[in-house]
Amino acid sequence: MKSILIVEDDITFGMMLKTWLKKKGFTVSSASTVARAKKHLETEPADLVLSDLRLPDKDGIYLLSWLQQQGKVPPFIMMTGYADIPSAVQAIKMGAQDYIAKPVNPEELLKKIHKAFEAGKDTPAAPAPTKEKSPQAPDAHFLEGESGAARQLYNYVNLVAPTNMSVLINGASGTGKEYVAHRIHQLSKRAGRPFIAVDCGSIPKELAASEFFGHVKGAFTGALQDKTGAFVAADGGTLFLDEVGNLGYETQIQLLRALQERKIRPIGSTQETQVDIRLITATNENLELLIEKGSFREDLYHRLNEFTIHMPALKDRQEDILLFANFFLDQANRELDKKLIGFDEASSQALYHYHWPGNLRQMKNTIKRATLLATGNLITLAELGHEISSDPGNHREISLRNEKTEREYILEALRQTGNNKSKAAALLKIDRKTLYNKMKLYRIEV
C-alpha cells in the first residue's frame, strides 16, 4: 500500500482529503507545517508528498528543496491557488512531479497521483527505517493534538514522566486526564509494570480502605475471600487515583500514611506489606478551596502535588477541534460500520465555534450520534443537533467593510494576541491561511 504525506494547514480541507485518499486505498499521514513535515519524513519516508505551496512557516518549494538536500525526492505534487501557478511551474523545474490548482478536483488529483507513481516506478525507493515496537508509542485510540496548548501539555508530560514525582492532573471532566496519566506511565521507567486506575468518585466510603489496601477473608461481613488492594496490584508500577477530591477524610488519613511509610496493611491482617508505587492523581475540583473548607487535608495535597499538570479545555484548543472531530468520525465509522467522508462546510464551522462544555467526551458522543444519523457522505448541521447548530458563537462574524478597516482589524487582532497568528485568526473567525494571504496583501509583517 502506497503512503502519502499531505502537507496542508487548512485543517478542514486536509482532513477531508486525507479521508478521501484513505478510501482510495492509500496510507495517509498529514502535517500542517513544513517543520512537522520534515520531522515526519525523517522517521517515516512517504512514497508521495502532496504539499500546499503556502504554509505557515515556510513554503512548499522550501520543503522540496530540503528533500533534494537529503538525496532522495519522492514524487512531489504541489497544490496551489490560481495566482501562484508560476511558483508551481518553478517547483516542477526543481523536480516536482506535478501541480494541481485549487479548488482541487479529487478525481483529477487521483489521476495525477497514479501518474506520479507510474513515473517513479524505475526509481528505487529509499529504505524505510527499522522500527521496533515500543511501549512508548502513543495510544492509537487517542489524539494528542497540534495546538500550542497541546504542545505545552505534552512537553510537561515528557518532562515529568521519567522522574518518580507524584503528579496531580487538574482539569474539567472530559478533557482526557486518564489518557495523560497513562501516557506518563508509558514514558516512565515503570512502563513495563502495572498501571492501576481507581475512580475515587465511585467507591462507597465504607469500602474505600478495602479498595486501596485489600482485606483478608472474614475481616468484615461480606469479606468472603482475600482481596488484593490497588496499592499491591500497582506494586512496581503506577497507581492512578481519578477524582481524588471525592475521598472521605478518614480515607485521606489512611492514604497519607501509606504514601509516607510506603507500607500497607490489608483490613483484618496483622502483616504489613512494603509497596513501591508512583502516584498520579486527577481532579476536576479546586483542592485548595476544599482545604480552606476543611474537607481535604493540606498535608496530603502537598504529598500529591509534587508536579501539577493543568488540562486545557477543548474550547481553548481551537486548532485541535476539527482534528478531534475527524478522529472521532473515523472511530465512529469503524464502530458503526459506516463510511462517512467528513463534514460539510456549515457543520465544520459549527463544530469549530461551539464552546464544548463537555470537552472531548461531549464531542465524541456528538460525532458518534451524528455518524449514526447521517444518510449522505458528509455530516451536516441537521445531524449535529440543535444545541450545536443554534449556538450564538457560530454566528459571530466580523463585518469587514473596506480594505482600510480590514487591515485595522487584522492589526488589532495581532496586537491583542501578541502576534500569535493562530490566535489572531481564531479571534477574527477566519482560518490561518486566509490570515496569511491577507497579511501578504496588506503588507503586514510581524
Disulfide bonds with the S-S distance in Angstrom:
none
